[in-house]
Amino acid sequence: MKHRFWLLAVVFLLYANILPNPFVWDDHIFIIHNEYIRDWRNIPLLFQSDFFNYSLKETAFESGGYYRPLVMLVYTFEFLIWGESPFGYHLGSLLLHLANTLLVYTLLLKLFNQKAVALLGSLLFAAHPLQTEAVSYLPSRGDLLSTLFGLGAFLLFLSERRVFRWFSPVLFGMALLSKESAVIFPVLLLGYEMCVGFFRNRERNRIHLAHWGVLTAYFWIRLFYLPMFTVPPEGTVPPFWVRLASIPKLIFAYGRLLLFPHPLHLERSMPLQTAFWDLGTFAWITLLGGLFWFGNRFWKNERLLLFGGIWFLAGMAPVLNIVPLYPSMADHYLYLPSIGLFGMVAFGLHRWFMRLSSEKIKKVFLFLGAGLLIFYGGGVVNRNHDYADELRLFEKTIRYAPQSANLRNNLGAAYMSQGKIEEALRAFQASLALNPRQPRVWANLGTAYREIRDYENALLFIQKAISQDPGQPVFWNKLGLTYAEMEKTQEAEGTFRRALEEDPFYGEGYYNLGVMYWRKGDFQKAKEVWEEGLKKTPDYPMLKRWALPLIQDLSKGN
């Protein structure tokens, strides 16, 4: 109990400074601009499409092929409690990280049966700066939830009580509905049996089959019922053989970050093999030789250490870009795999420490260990501070990823939200200089010009976006808003209606078309458009919040 109290204190001490942080980056997509989490009656819809489909149509092109309905379900309950206050969401992430830390402690204690090993391993997990991306950045909530349910499933599988063990496949299913990388847990259970049990327990064998049954059902749903796949941006996916050859480079890059977590930022990319005799070839040789030596050495002597290695490598498998990911590399990808590595390190250090004969050396070792944890903890606090200001977060990230066109577009959007239009214009232009084939950035550039009433450039750049992606209703809507501000009613009406032709369920299009009629004094047409919009998109916030009361007032007047 004392150790768990210290873990609780450490997590709160290190992550308390995220509580006053605002929403940043994609937080706006998943929470502020997410119309579906605002009403609990939408909960059934959360299980019917991908992770991005429930945000406003402004972000419809963001669809990424992820299926994480439990994350959206948690957002829904949080929104019912906290609304648009970021404090509650950050508190939720902090509590989830705390729960995962306590589960890691319980797991390591169960595996190694030594409190010192469990404490050290869970402290490394709790205090490592790489974890900040999973905890402090709200869209990474899937890592927290899938780890929570996955660890719970693993511990229930190890339970001495039969009734608890049969809940393990249920929690595994919940982990899968939180993040796709949870597919590794049946492999981890097999690895555990291989290292310590050799499938001697028939009931556990049946539970193994239950896990694989859940996984089969999940794949069947994803392939046939909800066929959604991750599609990275065009031009960002290297050929399969290049990705395969680059795996050791990627593993070593992650290993370096685990040892020395600097710099930390949100826009990483996979290091690629550039030629046959590239450093990656020697990395492959080193990796395969190391795995052979490691497996042979610990299979004979320390199979629990071998299991730690299996956990790390199996956890890495879904994020090695065998199936292309976007981003191809990210700090939060290590949240789950790091548990195996930290357990191995804790066990190895504890064994070495216990073999020391000199008390002075032991004190020096303890002092250095405490210094390392303080160093890591300082990195956590410092990194959390970056999330306190969106502009600082983007500007700092650009220092380490200057060639990221997407990042400069996001920086421009952040400037726009703060009314810094000139800075936004420069950021959008810099993004397009890096990659001119970005229709949404052309549209954003046009919107920025509209803000300063430079309508000529606004029309030019929004039309450029439409020429690159004519089927995107958001761009037609932006064009309609520009025409409306120019008081070109006929052109505005035509473009708003074109947006609704592209998507008859585009709530913002109905709202803006009705507003245009209202401002003209044509209240009947405004009423008709808004009523049609409410029939098609009854949960669109602006229609519910503003248009519906006006419709009711007009009806009373009649």
JOFENLIN-V254268 format. One record per residue. N is the residue number from 1. PHI is phi in degrees with one decimal (NA if undefined). BURIAL is 1 if it has 16 or more other ideal C-beta (glycine too) atoms within 10 Angstrom, else 0. Layout:
# JOFENLIN-V254268
n=N phi=PHI burial=BURIAL
n=N phi=PHI burial=BURIAL
This chain:
# JOFENLIN-V254268
n=1 phi=NA burial=0
n=2 phi=-61.7 burial=0
n=3 phi=-63.8 burial=1
n=4 phi=-65.6 burial=1
n=5 phi=-63.2 burial=0
n=6 phi=-64.1 burial=0
n=7 phi=-63.9 burial=1
n=8 phi=-59.0 burial=0
n=9 phi=-63.7 burial=0
n=10 phi=-63.9 burial=1
n=11 phi=-61.2 burial=1
n=12 phi=-66.8 burial=0
n=13 phi=-64.0 burial=0
n=14 phi=-77.7 burial=1
n=15 phi=-109.5 burial=1
n=16 phi=-60.9 burial=0
n=17 phi=-78.2 burial=1
n=18 phi=-84.0 burial=1
n=19 phi=-61.6 burial=1
n=20 phi=-84.5 burial=0
n=21 phi=-65.5 burial=1
n=22 phi=-83.5 burial=0
n=23 phi=-73.5 burial=1
n=24 phi=-135.3 burial=1
n=25 phi=50.3 burial=1
n=26 phi=-74.7 burial=1
n=27 phi=-55.1 burial=1
n=28 phi=-64.9 burial=1
n=29 phi=-67.3 burial=1
n=30 phi=-82.8 burial=1
n=31 phi=-122.6 burial=1
n=32 phi=-62.5 burial=0
n=33 phi=-99.0 burial=1
n=34 phi=-97.9 burial=1
n=35 phi=-70.7 burial=1
n=36 phi=-83.4 burial=1
n=37 phi=-79.1 burial=1
n=38 phi=-84.1 burial=1
n=39 phi=-143.8 burial=1
n=40 phi=-62.9 burial=0
n=41 phi=-69.0 burial=0
n=42 phi=-85.5 burial=1
n=43 phi=-54.2 burial=0
n=44 phi=-58.0 burial=0
n=45 phi=-69.1 burial=0
n=46 phi=-65.0 burial=1
n=47 phi=-97.4 burial=0
n=48 phi=-115.4 burial=0
n=49 phi=-155.7 burial=1
n=50 phi=-83.3 burial=1
n=51 phi=-58.5 burial=1
n=52 phi=-94.9 burial=1
n=53 phi=-71.6 burial=1
n=54 phi=-102.7 burial=1
n=55 phi=-81.9 burial=1
n=56 phi=-59.6 burial=1
n=57 phi=-62.5 burial=1
n=58 phi=-53.5 burial=1
n=59 phi=-115.8 burial=1
n=60 phi=-61.8 burial=0
n=61 phi=-71.2 burial=0
n=62 phi=-79.6 burial=0
n=63 phi=-46.9 burial=1
n=64 phi=-115.7 burial=0
n=65 phi=78.6 burial=1
n=66 phi=-98.1 burial=1
n=67 phi=-120.2 burial=1
n=68 phi=-137.8 burial=1
n=69 phi=-63.6 burial=1
n=70 phi=-68.8 burial=1
n=71 phi=-63.3 burial=1
n=72 phi=-66.4 burial=1
n=73 phi=-63.5 burial=1
n=74 phi=-63.9 burial=1
n=75 phi=-57.7 burial=1
n=76 phi=-62.5 burial=1
n=77 phi=-65.7 burial=0
n=78 phi=-66.0 burial=1
n=79 phi=-66.0 burial=1
n=80 phi=-63.3 burial=0
n=81 phi=-89.4 burial=0
n=82 phi=-105.3 burial=1
n=83 phi=62.5 burial=0
n=84 phi=-99.6 burial=0
n=85 phi=-87.1 burial=0
n=86 phi=-67.8 burial=1
n=87 phi=-53.4 burial=0
n=88 phi=-64.8 burial=0
n=89 phi=-69.2 burial=1
n=90 phi=-66.7 burial=1
n=91 phi=-62.1 burial=1
n=92 phi=-61.0 burial=1
n=93 phi=-65.4 burial=1
n=94 phi=-60.4 burial=1
n=95 phi=-67.2 burial=0
n=96 phi=-66.2 burial=1
n=97 phi=-64.9 burial=1
n=98 phi=-61.8 burial=1
n=99 phi=-60.9 burial=1
n=100 phi=-64.4 burial=1
n=101 phi=-61.8 burial=1
n=102 phi=-66.4 burial=1
n=103 phi=-68.4 burial=1
n=104 phi=-62.0 burial=1
n=105 phi=-58.1 burial=1
n=106 phi=-63.2 burial=1
n=107 phi=-64.5 burial=1
n=108 phi=-64.9 burial=1
n=109 phi=-65.3 burial=1
n=110 phi=-66.5 burial=0
n=111 phi=-75.0 burial=1
n=112 phi=-102.2 burial=1
n=113 phi=57.3 burial=0
n=114 phi=-138.3 burial=1
n=115 phi=-63.0 burial=0
n=116 phi=-63.9 burial=1
n=117 phi=-64.7 burial=1
n=118 phi=-62.2 burial=1
n=119 phi=-67.4 burial=1
n=120 phi=-64.2 burial=1
n=121 phi=-61.9 burial=1
n=122 phi=-72.9 burial=1
n=123 phi=-65.8 burial=1
n=124 phi=-61.5 burial=1
n=125 phi=-63.2 burial=1
n=126 phi=-70.0 burial=1
n=127 phi=-105.0 burial=1
n=128 phi=-73.6 burial=1
n=129 phi=-61.4 burial=1
n=130 phi=-61.8 burial=1
n=131 phi=-72.3 burial=1
n=132 phi=-61.8 burial=1
n=133 phi=-66.5 burial=1
n=134 phi=-75.9 burial=1
n=135 phi=-94.6 burial=1
n=136 phi=-85.8 burial=1
n=137 phi=-100.7 burial=1
n=138 phi=-59.3 burial=1
n=139 phi=-63.3 burial=1
n=140 phi=-86.2 burial=1
n=141 phi=-56.2 burial=1
n=142 phi=-59.2 burial=1
n=143 phi=-63.9 burial=1
n=144 phi=-64.8 burial=1
n=145 phi=-71.0 burial=1
n=146 phi=-65.8 burial=1
n=147 phi=-68.5 burial=1
n=148 phi=-58.0 burial=1
n=149 phi=-71.5 burial=1
n=150 phi=-66.1 burial=1
n=151 phi=-64.1 burial=1
n=152 phi=-61.0 burial=1
n=153 phi=-63.3 burial=1
n=154 phi=-64.8 burial=1
n=155 phi=-68.1 burial=1
n=156 phi=-65.7 burial=1
n=157 phi=-60.9 burial=1
n=158 phi=-84.4 burial=1
n=159 phi=-62.8 burial=0
n=160 phi=-78.7 burial=0
n=161 phi=-95.4 burial=0
n=162 phi=-59.6 burial=0
n=163 phi=-63.1 burial=0
n=164 phi=-70.2 burial=0
n=165 phi=-59.6 burial=1
n=166 phi=-78.1 burial=1
n=167 phi=-85.9 burial=1
n=168 phi=-59.4 burial=1
n=169 phi=-62.3 burial=1
n=170 phi=-65.7 burial=0
n=171 phi=-66.3 burial=1
n=172 phi=-62.2 burial=1
n=173 phi=-60.4 burial=1
n=174 phi=-67.6 burial=1
n=175 phi=-64.0 burial=1
n=176 phi=-62.7 burial=1
n=177 phi=-79.3 burial=1
n=178 phi=-100.6 burial=1
n=179 phi=-164.1 burial=1
n=180 phi=-63.6 burial=1
n=181 phi=-65.7 burial=1
n=182 phi=-67.2 burial=1
n=183 phi=-58.2 burial=1
n=184 phi=-76.4 burial=1
n=185 phi=-63.8 burial=1
n=186 phi=-60.3 burial=1
n=187 phi=-66.9 burial=1
n=188 phi=-63.4 burial=1
n=189 phi=-65.1 burial=1
n=190 phi=-64.1 burial=1
n=191 phi=-61.5 burial=1
n=192 phi=-63.6 burial=1
n=193 phi=-62.1 burial=1
n=194 phi=-63.6 burial=0
n=195 phi=-82.6 burial=1
n=196 phi=-130.6 burial=0
n=197 phi=-120.8 burial=0
n=198 phi=53.3 burial=0
n=199 phi=55.7 burial=0
n=200 phi=-82.3 burial=0
n=201 phi=-97.2 burial=0
n=202 phi=-63.7 burial=0
n=203 phi=-65.6 burial=0
n=204 phi=-64.0 burial=1
n=205 phi=-61.8 burial=0
n=206 phi=-66.8 burial=0
n=207 phi=-68.7 burial=1
n=208 phi=-54.9 burial=1
n=209 phi=-61.0 burial=0
n=210 phi=-63.0 burial=1
n=211 phi=-61.4 burial=1
n=212 phi=-67.6 burial=1
n=213 phi=-64.9 burial=0
n=214 phi=-60.8 burial=1
n=215 phi=-64.5 burial=1
n=216 phi=-62.7 burial=0
n=217 phi=-62.0 burial=0
n=218 phi=-61.8 burial=1
n=219 phi=-63.4 burial=0
n=220 phi=-62.9 burial=0
n=221 phi=-63.0 burial=0
n=222 phi=-69.0 burial=1
n=223 phi=-83.1 burial=0
n=224 phi=-116.0 burial=0
n=225 phi=-90.5 burial=0
n=226 phi=-127.5 burial=0
n=227 phi=-74.5 burial=0
n=228 phi=-122.5 burial=1
n=229 phi=-136.0 burial=0
n=230 phi=-67.8 burial=0
n=231 phi=-124.1 burial=0
n=232 phi=-62.3 burial=0
n=233 phi=-55.9 burial=0
n=234 phi=-57.1 burial=0
n=235 phi=86.1 burial=0
n=236 phi=-102.2 burial=0
n=237 phi=-103.5 burial=1
n=238 phi=-68.8 burial=1
n=239 phi=-58.5 burial=0
n=240 phi=-56.5 burial=0
n=241 phi=-67.6 burial=0
n=242 phi=-67.7 burial=0
n=243 phi=-62.9 burial=1
n=244 phi=-64.6 burial=0
n=245 phi=-67.8 burial=1
n=246 phi=-90.3 burial=1
n=247 phi=-57.0 burial=1
n=248 phi=-60.0 burial=1
n=249 phi=-57.3 burial=1
n=250 phi=-65.4 burial=1
n=251 phi=-61.8 burial=1
n=252 phi=-67.7 burial=1
n=253 phi=-64.6 burial=1
n=254 phi=-65.0 burial=1
n=255 phi=-61.0 burial=0
n=256 phi=-62.7 burial=0
n=257 phi=-66.3 burial=1
n=258 phi=-66.8 burial=1
n=259 phi=-78.4 burial=0
n=260 phi=-134.3 burial=0
n=261 phi=-77.2 burial=1
n=262 phi=-155.4 burial=0
n=263 phi=-81.2 burial=0
n=264 phi=-103.2 burial=1
n=265 phi=-158.9 burial=1
n=266 phi=-97.5 burial=1
n=267 phi=-130.7 burial=1
n=268 phi=-93.0 burial=1
n=269 phi=-139.6 burial=0
n=270 phi=-67.2 burial=1
n=271 phi=-69.6 burial=1
n=272 phi=-107.1 burial=1
n=273 phi=-73.1 burial=1
n=274 phi=-103.7 burial=0
n=275 phi=-158.6 burial=0
n=276 phi=-61.0 burial=0
n=277 phi=-94.8 burial=0
n=278 phi=-65.3 burial=1
n=279 phi=-55.3 burial=0
n=280 phi=-60.5 burial=1
n=281 phi=-63.3 burial=0
n=282 phi=-68.9 burial=0
n=283 phi=-64.8 burial=1
n=284 phi=-60.7 burial=1
n=285 phi=-60.5 burial=0
n=286 phi=-63.8 burial=0
n=287 phi=-64.1 burial=1
n=288 phi=-65.3 burial=0
n=289 phi=-64.3 burial=0
n=290 phi=-64.4 burial=0
n=291 phi=-65.6 burial=0
n=292 phi=-64.3 burial=0
n=293 phi=-63.8 burial=0
n=294 phi=-61.3 burial=0
n=295 phi=-63.8 burial=0
n=296 phi=-66.2 burial=0
n=297 phi=-65.6 burial=0
n=298 phi=-86.6 burial=1
n=299 phi=-64.8 burial=0
n=300 phi=-79.6 burial=0
n=301 phi=-115.4 burial=0
n=302 phi=-134.7 burial=1
n=303 phi=-71.9 burial=1
n=304 phi=-68.4 burial=1
n=305 phi=-65.5 burial=1
n=306 phi=-60.4 burial=1
n=307 phi=-63.7 burial=1
n=308 phi=-59.6 burial=1
n=309 phi=-66.1 burial=1
n=310 phi=-61.7 burial=1
n=311 phi=-58.7 burial=1
n=312 phi=-63.2 burial=1
n=313 phi=-70.2 burial=1
n=314 phi=-65.3 burial=1
n=315 phi=-65.0 burial=1
n=316 phi=-75.7 burial=1
n=317 phi=-51.7 burial=0
n=318 phi=-68.4 burial=1
n=319 phi=-113.7 burial=1
n=320 phi=-92.0 burial=1
n=321 phi=67.6 burial=1
n=322 phi=-60.8 burial=0
n=323 phi=-97.6 burial=0
n=324 phi=-58.0 burial=1
n=325 phi=-119.2 burial=1
n=326 phi=-135.2 burial=1
n=327 phi=-71.5 burial=1
n=328 phi=-74.0 burial=1
n=329 phi=-149.1 burial=1
n=330 phi=-155.1 burial=1
n=331 phi=-60.8 burial=1
n=332 phi=-69.5 burial=1
n=333 phi=-63.3 burial=1
n=334 phi=-90.7 burial=1
n=335 phi=-57.4 burial=1
n=336 phi=-78.0 burial=1
n=337 phi=-58.9 burial=1
n=338 phi=-62.3 burial=1
n=339 phi=-59.2 burial=1
n=340 phi=-62.4 burial=1
n=341 phi=-67.4 burial=1
n=342 phi=-64.6 burial=1
n=343 phi=-63.5 burial=1
n=344 phi=-61.8 burial=1
n=345 phi=-62.0 burial=1
n=346 phi=-61.9 burial=1
n=347 phi=-66.0 burial=1
n=348 phi=-64.4 burial=0
n=349 phi=-66.5 burial=1
n=350 phi=-65.0 burial=1
n=351 phi=-64.1 burial=0
n=352 phi=-63.2 burial=0
n=353 phi=-62.1 burial=0
n=354 phi=-68.0 burial=0
n=355 phi=-84.9 burial=0
n=356 phi=-69.1 burial=0
n=357 phi=-95.8 burial=0
n=358 phi=-89.4 burial=0
n=359 phi=-66.6 burial=0
n=360 phi=-65.0 burial=0
n=361 phi=-64.3 burial=0
n=362 phi=-60.9 burial=0
n=363 phi=-65.9 burial=0
n=364 phi=-62.5 burial=0
n=365 phi=-62.4 burial=0
n=366 phi=-62.8 burial=0
n=367 phi=-63.1 burial=0
n=368 phi=-65.8 burial=0
n=369 phi=-63.0 burial=0
n=370 phi=-64.1 burial=0
n=371 phi=-63.7 burial=0
n=372 phi=-63.1 burial=0
n=373 phi=-64.3 burial=1
n=374 phi=-66.6 burial=0
n=375 phi=-60.8 burial=0
n=376 phi=-62.6 burial=1
n=377 phi=-61.3 burial=1
n=378 phi=-62.1 burial=0
n=379 phi=-62.8 burial=1
n=380 phi=-62.9 burial=1
n=381 phi=-60.9 burial=1
n=382 phi=-64.7 burial=0
n=383 phi=-67.5 burial=1
n=384 phi=-60.8 burial=1
n=385 phi=-63.7 burial=0
n=386 phi=-61.9 burial=1
n=387 phi=-78.9 burial=1
n=388 phi=-76.9 burial=0
n=389 phi=-144.3 burial=0
n=390 phi=-62.5 burial=1
n=391 phi=-63.6 burial=0
n=392 phi=-62.8 burial=0
n=393 phi=-60.7 burial=1
n=394 phi=-66.7 burial=1
n=395 phi=-63.3 burial=0
n=396 phi=-68.0 burial=0
n=397 phi=-65.9 burial=1
n=398 phi=-62.1 burial=1
n=399 phi=-59.2 burial=0
n=400 phi=-97.5 burial=0
n=401 phi=-137.0 burial=1
n=402 phi=-66.4 burial=0
n=403 phi=-94.4 burial=0
n=404 phi=-86.0 burial=1
n=405 phi=-66.6 burial=1
n=406 phi=-62.9 burial=1
n=407 phi=-64.9 burial=1
n=408 phi=-67.9 burial=1
n=409 phi=-64.7 burial=1
n=410 phi=-64.4 burial=1
n=411 phi=-63.0 burial=1
n=412 phi=-60.9 burial=1
n=413 phi=-63.3 burial=1
n=414 phi=-65.6 burial=1
n=415 phi=-60.8 burial=1
n=416 phi=-59.1 burial=1
n=417 phi=-64.2 burial=0
n=418 phi=-101.4 burial=0
n=419 phi=76.3 burial=0
n=420 phi=-93.9 burial=1
n=421 phi=-70.3 burial=1
n=422 phi=-60.9 burial=0
n=423 phi=-64.8 burial=1
n=424 phi=-63.6 burial=1
n=425 phi=-58.6 burial=1
n=426 phi=-65.8 burial=1
n=427 phi=-66.8 burial=1
n=428 phi=-64.0 burial=1
n=429 phi=-64.7 burial=0
n=430 phi=-65.2 burial=1
n=431 phi=-63.9 burial=1
n=432 phi=-71.2 burial=1
n=433 phi=-64.8 burial=0
n=434 phi=-77.4 burial=1
n=435 phi=-154.8 burial=1
n=436 phi=-73.5 burial=0
n=437 phi=-90.6 burial=0
n=438 phi=-136.3 burial=1
n=439 phi=-57.5 burial=1
n=440 phi=-69.0 burial=1
n=441 phi=-73.4 burial=1
n=442 phi=-58.4 burial=1
n=443 phi=-64.7 burial=1
n=444 phi=-63.8 burial=1
n=445 phi=-62.8 burial=1
n=446 phi=-62.3 burial=1
n=447 phi=-62.9 burial=1
n=448 phi=-62.8 burial=1
n=449 phi=-66.0 burial=1
n=450 phi=-63.5 burial=1
n=451 phi=-61.4 burial=0
n=452 phi=-100.4 burial=0
n=453 phi=62.5 burial=0
n=454 phi=-91.6 burial=1
n=455 phi=-69.7 burial=1
n=456 phi=-61.5 burial=0
n=457 phi=-69.2 burial=0
n=458 phi=-59.0 burial=1
n=459 phi=-63.7 burial=1
n=460 phi=-58.9 burial=0
n=461 phi=-80.8 burial=1
n=462 phi=-68.0 burial=1
n=463 phi=-66.2 burial=1
n=464 phi=-63.4 burial=1
n=465 phi=-61.8 burial=1
n=466 phi=-63.9 burial=1
n=467 phi=-64.6 burial=0
n=468 phi=-84.9 burial=1
n=469 phi=-148.2 burial=1
n=470 phi=-69.5 burial=0
n=471 phi=-90.7 burial=0
n=472 phi=-92.5 burial=1
n=473 phi=-61.7 burial=1
n=474 phi=-58.9 burial=1
n=475 phi=-70.0 burial=1
n=476 phi=-63.4 burial=1
n=477 phi=-64.6 burial=1
n=478 phi=-62.9 burial=1
n=479 phi=-64.9 burial=1
n=480 phi=-61.6 burial=1
n=481 phi=-61.6 burial=1
n=482 phi=-66.2 burial=1
n=483 phi=-60.8 burial=1
n=484 phi=-62.8 burial=1
n=485 phi=-66.0 burial=0
n=486 phi=-81.1 burial=1
n=487 phi=63.3 burial=0
n=488 phi=-95.7 burial=1
n=489 phi=-63.1 burial=0
n=490 phi=-63.2 burial=0
n=491 phi=-65.9 burial=1
n=492 phi=-61.9 burial=1
n=493 phi=-59.2 burial=1
n=494 phi=-63.6 burial=0
n=495 phi=-74.6 burial=1
n=496 phi=-61.8 burial=1
n=497 phi=-68.8 burial=0
n=498 phi=-65.4 burial=1
n=499 phi=-59.4 burial=1
n=500 phi=-74.4 burial=1
n=501 phi=-68.1 burial=0
n=502 phi=-68.2 burial=1
n=503 phi=-148.8 burial=1
n=504 phi=-65.7 burial=0
n=505 phi=-111.6 burial=0
n=506 phi=-93.0 burial=1
n=507 phi=-59.1 burial=1
n=508 phi=-65.0 burial=1
n=509 phi=-63.2 burial=1
n=510 phi=-62.1 burial=1
n=511 phi=-61.7 burial=1
n=512 phi=-68.1 burial=1
n=513 phi=-64.7 burial=1
n=514 phi=-64.2 burial=1
n=515 phi=-61.3 burial=1
n=516 phi=-61.6 burial=1
n=517 phi=-63.8 burial=1
n=518 phi=-60.1 burial=1
n=519 phi=-67.7 burial=0
n=520 phi=-75.7 burial=0
n=521 phi=92.1 burial=0
n=522 phi=-91.1 burial=0
n=523 phi=-67.4 burial=1
n=524 phi=-65.6 burial=0
n=525 phi=-65.4 burial=1
n=526 phi=-59.9 burial=1
n=527 phi=-61.3 burial=1
n=528 phi=-64.4 burial=0
n=529 phi=-65.2 burial=1
n=530 phi=-66.6 burial=1
n=531 phi=-62.9 burial=1
n=532 phi=-64.4 burial=0
n=533 phi=-62.7 burial=1
n=534 phi=-67.7 burial=1
n=535 phi=-70.0 burial=0
n=536 phi=-79.2 burial=1
n=537 phi=-131.4 burial=1
n=538 phi=-64.4 burial=0
n=539 phi=-100.9 burial=1
n=540 phi=-67.8 burial=1
n=541 phi=-57.5 burial=1
n=542 phi=-66.0 burial=1
n=543 phi=-67.2 burial=1
n=544 phi=-69.5 burial=1
n=545 phi=-80.0 burial=0
n=546 phi=-114.7 burial=0
n=547 phi=-71.0 burial=1
n=548 phi=-59.5 burial=1
n=549 phi=-61.2 burial=0
n=550 phi=-67.9 burial=1
n=551 phi=-61.8 burial=1
n=552 phi=-63.6 burial=0
n=553 phi=-64.8 burial=0
n=554 phi=-64.3 burial=0
n=555 phi=-65.6 burial=0
n=556 phi=-65.8 burial=0
n=557 phi=-65.3 burial=0
n=558 phi=-73.1 burial=0
